[in-house]
Amino acid sequence: MFAGFPPDALTFFRGLTRNNNREWFLPRKETFETQVKATMIALCDEMNQEFAKFAPEYVKEPKKAIYRIYRDTRFSSDKTPYKTHLGAVFPRRVMEKLASPGFYFSVSFKGLEVAGGIYDPAPDQMLAIRQWLADNHEEFRKAARKPEKLMNGKLQGDSLQRIPKGFAATHPAADLLKMKRWLYYTTLEPGLATTSKILPELVKRFRVMLPVLEMLNEPLTRKTG
C-alpha cells in the first residue's frame, strides 16, 4: 500500500511558491525528482492497480498521466516558470487528456485537489455531449447526485448565458445544456498527501464519479469507436 508523500515534498512546494524562479529550483531539482516526482509515479502505479479492479479503461501509464512541472508561459502574462503543484490525469483509454471525461488529482502544500469530468471539450465533442444530455437528462441527473457529498457539491463548470443553438429554450435540461465544462472538484487538506490514506481517499471519490464520467464519455466513445 502506498505510504504517502514524504514531508519534504510539501516543504518543496511551499518553497517553490515563495521562490518561483530557476535560481531557487535548479539546486533543488534532485529533491523534486526523488521526493516529489518519483513518489507521484509510485502513487500512479498504485492507482492503476486500483483502476484495474473497477475502471480498467482509465488505466494510464504514469509518465504519460503526470503533468510536467514546467509552465507554458508563451501566451500568459504570468511568466513564473514552474507550477506550484504536481498533477496527474487519467482519461478514458485512447482519448486525449483534456478532451475526454477523466479523473484528476494534484498535490501541493495548499491541498490535495481531486476532480473528475471533462475540462476542455472540442466544439464537436461539446455538441455530442449536449445532444446526449438532451435525450438522457433524467438518467444523468439521478447519477450526478450520488458524487455530490464526497465531491463537496454539484457538477460544475463555465456556462453560457443562453441555451445553445439547436436546443429549445424551454428544454428541461437547459442548465446542463448551457454548460461548457462538466466537472466535480474538491480540495482535501494537504496533510492527507503524506499519509497512507491518500490512495483510498482518491479511489473512494473516483469510484463514485465513475458512472457519471462513463455517461459523459458515452457519446464520445460511440463517435470514435
Sine and cosine of phi, psi and omega as CSV:
sin_phi,cos_phi,sin_psi,cos_psi,sin_omega,cos_omega
0.00,0.00,0.68,-0.73,0.01,-1.00
-0.87,0.49,0.77,-0.63,-0.12,-0.99
-1.00,0.03,-0.22,0.98,-0.04,-1.00
0.93,-0.37,0.23,-0.97,0.06,-1.00
-0.97,0.24,0.55,-0.83,0.10,-1.00
-0.93,0.38,0.51,-0.86,0.04,-1.00
-0.80,0.60,-0.50,0.87,0.00,-1.00
-0.87,0.49,-0.42,0.91,0.00,-1.00
-0.91,0.41,-0.72,0.70,0.02,-1.00
-0.94,0.34,-0.57,0.82,0.08,-1.00
-0.88,0.47,-0.64,0.77,0.04,-1.00
-0.86,0.50,-0.74,0.67,-0.03,-1.00
-0.92,0.39,-0.56,0.83,0.05,-1.00
-0.90,0.45,-0.70,0.72,0.02,-1.00
-0.92,0.40,-0.63,0.78,-0.01,-1.00
-0.92,0.40,-0.59,0.81,0.03,-1.00
-0.88,0.47,-0.58,0.82,-0.02,-1.00
-1.00,0.10,-0.38,0.92,-0.10,-1.00
-0.69,-0.72,0.90,0.43,-0.09,-1.00
-0.99,0.13,0.98,0.19,0.00,-1.00
-0.41,-0.91,0.32,-0.95,-0.06,-1.00
-0.91,0.42,-0.56,0.83,-0.04,-1.00
-0.89,0.46,-0.58,0.82,0.03,-1.00
-0.99,0.14,-0.65,0.76,-0.14,-0.99
-0.94,0.33,-0.72,0.69,-0.16,-0.99
-0.85,0.53,-0.67,0.74,0.05,-1.00
-0.93,0.38,-0.26,0.97,-0.04,-1.00
-0.92,-0.38,0.21,0.98,-0.02,-1.00
-0.88,0.47,-0.60,0.80,0.02,-1.00
-0.89,0.45,-0.62,0.79,0.07,-1.00
-0.88,0.48,-0.68,0.73,0.04,-1.00
-0.88,0.48,-0.73,0.69,-0.06,-1.00
-0.91,0.42,-0.65,0.76,-0.13,-0.99
-1.00,-0.04,-0.58,0.82,-0.07,-1.00
-0.99,-0.11,-0.44,0.90,-0.07,-1.00
-0.95,-0.31,-0.90,0.43,-0.11,-0.99
-0.91,0.42,-0.72,0.70,0.00,-1.00
-0.88,0.47,-0.60,0.80,0.03,-1.00
-0.94,0.35,-0.62,0.79,0.05,-1.00
-0.89,0.45,-0.64,0.77,0.05,-1.00
-0.87,0.49,-0.69,0.73,0.01,-1.00
-0.89,0.45,-0.65,0.76,0.03,-1.00
-0.90,0.43,-0.67,0.74,0.01,-1.00
-0.91,0.41,-0.57,0.82,0.09,-1.00
-0.87,0.49,-0.73,0.68,0.03,-1.00
-0.90,0.44,-0.63,0.78,0.01,-1.00
-0.89,0.46,-0.66,0.75,0.02,-1.00
-0.89,0.46,-0.58,0.81,0.06,-1.00
-0.90,0.44,-0.58,0.81,0.06,-1.00
-0.95,0.30,-0.69,0.73,0.05,-1.00
-0.84,0.54,-0.60,0.80,-0.01,-1.00
-0.86,0.52,-0.41,0.91,-0.02,-1.00
-0.99,0.11,-0.57,0.82,-0.11,-0.99
-0.76,-0.65,-0.24,0.97,-0.02,-1.00
-0.50,-0.86,0.89,0.46,-0.11,-0.99
-0.88,0.48,-0.41,0.91,0.00,-1.00
-0.94,0.33,-0.16,0.99,-0.04,-1.00
-0.96,-0.28,0.09,1.00,0.08,-1.00
-0.89,0.45,0.72,-0.69,-0.04,-1.00
-0.64,-0.77,0.75,-0.66,0.01,-1.00
-0.84,0.54,0.81,-0.59,-0.15,-0.99
-0.77,0.64,-0.70,0.72,-0.07,-1.00
-0.92,0.39,-0.36,0.93,0.08,-1.00
-1.00,0.00,-0.41,0.91,0.00,-1.00
-0.98,0.20,-0.54,0.84,-0.12,-0.99
-0.99,0.12,0.74,-0.67,0.05,-1.00
-0.97,0.25,0.47,-0.89,0.11,-0.99
-0.94,0.35,0.52,-0.86,0.04,-1.00
-0.99,0.16,-0.24,0.97,-0.02,-1.00
-0.99,0.15,0.76,-0.65,0.00,-1.00
-0.99,0.13,0.54,-0.84,0.15,-0.99
-1.00,-0.01,0.97,-0.26,-0.11,-0.99
-0.99,-0.16,0.11,0.99,-0.12,-0.99
-0.85,0.52,-0.64,0.77,-0.09,-1.00
-0.89,-0.46,0.40,0.92,-0.04,-1.00
-0.88,-0.48,0.60,-0.80,0.08,-1.00
-0.97,0.25,-0.33,0.94,0.06,-1.00
-1.00,0.06,0.93,-0.36,-0.08,-1.00
-0.99,-0.17,0.21,0.98,0.08,-1.00
-0.88,0.47,0.70,-0.72,-0.20,-0.98
-0.99,0.15,-0.26,0.96,-0.13,-0.99
-0.80,-0.60,0.54,-0.84,0.18,-0.98
-0.97,0.26,0.51,-0.86,-0.01,-1.00
-0.98,-0.18,0.41,0.91,0.08,-1.00
-0.48,-0.88,0.20,-0.98,0.12,-0.99
-0.78,-0.63,0.84,-0.55,-0.09,-1.00
-0.86,-0.51,0.28,-0.96,0.06,-1.00
-0.62,-0.78,0.57,-0.82,-0.04,-1.00
-0.76,-0.65,0.61,-0.80,-0.02,-1.00
-0.80,-0.61,1.00,0.06,0.05,-1.00
-0.97,0.22,0.20,-0.98,0.07,-1.00
-0.92,0.40,0.53,-0.85,-0.09,-1.00
-0.78,0.62,0.64,-0.77,-0.01,-1.00
0.92,0.39,0.08,1.00,0.04,-1.00
-0.98,-0.18,0.40,-0.92,-0.02,-1.00
-0.98,0.20,0.34,-0.94,-0.12,-0.99
-0.82,0.58,-0.83,0.55,-0.12,-0.99
-1.00,-0.05,-0.21,0.98,-0.11,-0.99
-0.98,-0.20,0.28,0.96,0.03,-1.00
-0.67,-0.75,0.66,-0.75,0.17,-0.99
-0.83,0.56,0.80,-0.60,-0.04,-1.00
-0.40,-0.92,-0.09,-1.00,-0.02,-1.00
-0.97,-0.25,0.50,-0.86,-0.04,-1.00
-0.56,-0.83,0.58,-0.82,0.22,-0.97
-0.50,-0.86,0.41,-0.91,0.08,-1.00
-0.57,-0.82,0.41,-0.91,-0.03,-1.00
-0.87,-0.50,0.72,-0.69,0.11,-0.99
-0.48,-0.88,0.05,-1.00,0.02,-1.00
-0.98,0.22,-0.20,0.98,0.01,-1.00
-1.00,0.04,-0.42,0.91,-0.02,-1.00
0.23,-0.97,0.18,-0.98,0.08,-1.00
-0.98,-0.19,0.95,-0.31,0.00,-1.00
-1.00,0.08,0.70,-0.72,0.02,-1.00
-0.74,-0.67,0.74,-0.67,-0.04,-1.00
-0.52,-0.86,0.30,-0.95,0.10,-1.00
-0.38,-0.92,0.63,-0.78,-0.02,-1.00
0.64,-0.77,-0.36,-0.93,0.02,-1.00
-0.85,-0.53,0.79,-0.61,-0.15,-0.99
-0.99,-0.14,-0.64,0.77,-0.15,-0.99
-0.64,-0.77,0.90,0.43,-0.03,-1.00
-0.94,0.35,0.57,-0.82,0.12,-0.99
-0.94,0.35,0.34,-0.94,-0.04,-1.00
-0.80,0.59,-0.65,0.76,-0.01,-1.00
-0.94,0.34,-0.54,0.84,0.05,-1.00
-0.94,0.33,-0.65,0.76,0.04,-1.00
-0.87,0.50,-0.69,0.73,0.02,-1.00
-0.90,0.44,-0.67,0.74,0.00,-1.00
-0.88,0.47,-0.66,0.75,0.03,-1.00
-0.91,0.41,-0.70,0.72,0.00,-1.00
-0.88,0.47,-0.67,0.74,0.02,-1.00
-0.89,0.46,-0.64,0.77,0.03,-1.00
-0.91,0.40,-0.69,0.72,0.01,-1.00
-0.89,0.45,-0.60,0.80,0.01,-1.00
-0.87,0.50,-0.57,0.82,-0.04,-1.00
-1.00,-0.03,-0.30,0.95,-0.14,-0.99
-0.76,-0.65,0.42,0.91,-0.15,-0.99
-0.91,0.42,-0.54,0.84,-0.02,-1.00
-0.92,0.39,-0.73,0.69,0.04,-1.00
-0.89,0.45,-0.65,0.76,-0.02,-1.00
-0.92,0.40,-0.70,0.71,-0.01,-1.00
-0.87,0.49,-0.64,0.77,0.01,-1.00
-0.88,0.47,-0.71,0.70,0.02,-1.00
-0.92,0.38,-0.61,0.79,-0.10,-1.00
-0.93,0.36,-0.34,0.94,0.00,-1.00
-0.96,0.28,-0.47,0.88,-0.14,-0.99
-0.91,0.42,-0.61,0.79,-0.01,-1.00
-0.98,0.19,-0.12,0.99,-0.20,-0.98
-0.86,0.50,-0.63,0.77,-0.05,-1.00
-0.92,0.40,-0.76,0.65,-0.03,-1.00
-0.94,0.33,-0.46,0.89,-0.04,-1.00
-0.98,-0.19,0.23,0.97,0.16,-0.99
0.86,0.50,0.64,0.77,0.08,-1.00
0.64,-0.77,0.03,-1.00,-0.06,-1.00
-0.97,0.23,0.21,-0.98,0.15,-0.99
-0.81,0.58,0.72,-0.69,-0.09,-1.00
-0.73,-0.68,0.16,-0.99,0.02,-1.00
0.43,-0.90,0.37,-0.93,0.05,-1.00
-0.84,0.54,0.58,-0.81,-0.03,-1.00
-0.73,-0.68,0.44,-0.90,0.12,-0.99
-0.96,0.28,0.40,-0.92,0.09,-1.00
-0.95,0.31,-0.58,0.81,-0.02,-1.00
-0.85,-0.52,0.36,-0.93,0.02,-1.00
-0.91,0.41,0.64,-0.77,-0.05,-1.00
-0.91,0.41,0.39,-0.92,0.00,-1.00
-0.86,0.52,0.59,-0.81,0.01,-1.00
0.99,-0.13,-0.13,0.99,0.01,-1.00
-0.82,-0.57,0.62,-0.78,-0.03,-1.00
-0.93,0.37,0.66,-0.75,0.00,-1.00
-0.88,0.48,-0.42,0.91,-0.03,-1.00
-1.00,-0.09,0.18,0.98,-0.04,-1.00
-0.87,0.50,0.70,-0.71,-0.04,-1.00
-0.90,0.44,-0.26,0.97,0.05,-1.00
-0.96,-0.27,0.42,0.91,-0.09,-1.00
-0.81,0.58,-0.65,0.76,-0.02,-1.00
-0.90,0.44,-0.62,0.79,0.03,-1.00
-0.95,0.30,-0.59,0.80,-0.05,-1.00
-0.95,0.30,-0.43,0.90,0.04,-1.00
-0.96,0.27,-0.35,0.94,-0.08,-1.00
-0.92,0.38,0.59,-0.81,0.07,-1.00
-0.96,-0.29,-0.24,0.97,0.09,-1.00
-0.65,-0.76,0.54,-0.84,0.03,-1.00
-0.79,-0.61,0.97,-0.26,-0.18,-0.98
-0.64,-0.77,0.56,-0.83,0.33,-0.94
-0.96,-0.27,0.58,-0.81,-0.03,-1.00
-0.45,-0.89,0.69,-0.72,0.12,-0.99
-0.47,-0.88,0.33,-0.95,0.06,-1.00
-0.84,-0.54,0.79,-0.61,0.05,-1.00
-0.98,-0.20,0.33,-0.95,-0.10,-1.00
-0.90,0.44,0.59,-0.81,-0.16,-0.99
-0.90,0.44,-0.54,0.84,-0.03,-1.00
-0.87,0.48,-0.38,0.93,0.02,-1.00
-0.86,0.51,-0.53,0.85,-0.05,-1.00
-0.91,0.42,-0.37,0.93,-0.04,-1.00
-1.00,-0.09,0.21,0.98,-0.01,-1.00
-0.84,-0.55,0.22,-0.98,0.04,-1.00
-0.95,0.31,-0.12,0.99,0.01,-1.00
-0.97,0.26,-0.28,0.96,-0.11,-0.99
-0.86,0.51,-0.71,0.70,-0.04,-1.00
-0.90,0.44,-0.79,0.61,0.02,-1.00
-0.88,0.47,-0.53,0.85,0.02,-1.00
-0.93,0.37,-0.63,0.77,0.07,-1.00
-0.92,0.40,-0.74,0.67,-0.04,-1.00
-0.87,0.50,-0.66,0.75,0.00,-1.00
-0.85,0.52,-0.66,0.75,-0.01,-1.00
-0.97,0.24,-0.61,0.79,0.03,-1.00
-0.91,0.41,-0.62,0.78,0.02,-1.00
-0.87,0.49,-0.71,0.71,-0.08,-1.00
-0.95,0.30,-0.42,0.91,0.03,-1.00
-0.99,0.10,-0.34,0.94,-0.14,-0.99
-0.80,0.61,-0.75,0.66,-0.02,-1.00
-0.85,0.53,-0.58,0.81,0.00,-1.00
-0.94,0.34,-0.67,0.74,0.03,-1.00
-0.90,0.44,-0.62,0.78,0.03,-1.00
-0.90,0.43,-0.58,0.81,0.06,-1.00
-0.92,0.40,-0.69,0.72,0.02,-1.00
-0.91,0.40,-0.51,0.86,0.01,-1.00
-0.98,0.18,-0.37,0.93,-0.13,-0.99
-0.82,0.57,-0.77,0.64,0.02,-1.00
-0.93,0.38,-0.39,0.92,-0.02,-1.00
-0.99,0.14,-0.68,0.74,0.02,-1.00
-0.93,0.36,-0.56,0.83,0.06,-1.00
-0.91,0.42,-0.59,0.81,-0.03,-1.00
-0.95,0.31,-0.60,0.80,-0.06,-1.00
-1.00,-0.07,-0.18,0.98,-0.09,-1.00
-0.96,0.27,0.00,0.00,0.00,0.00
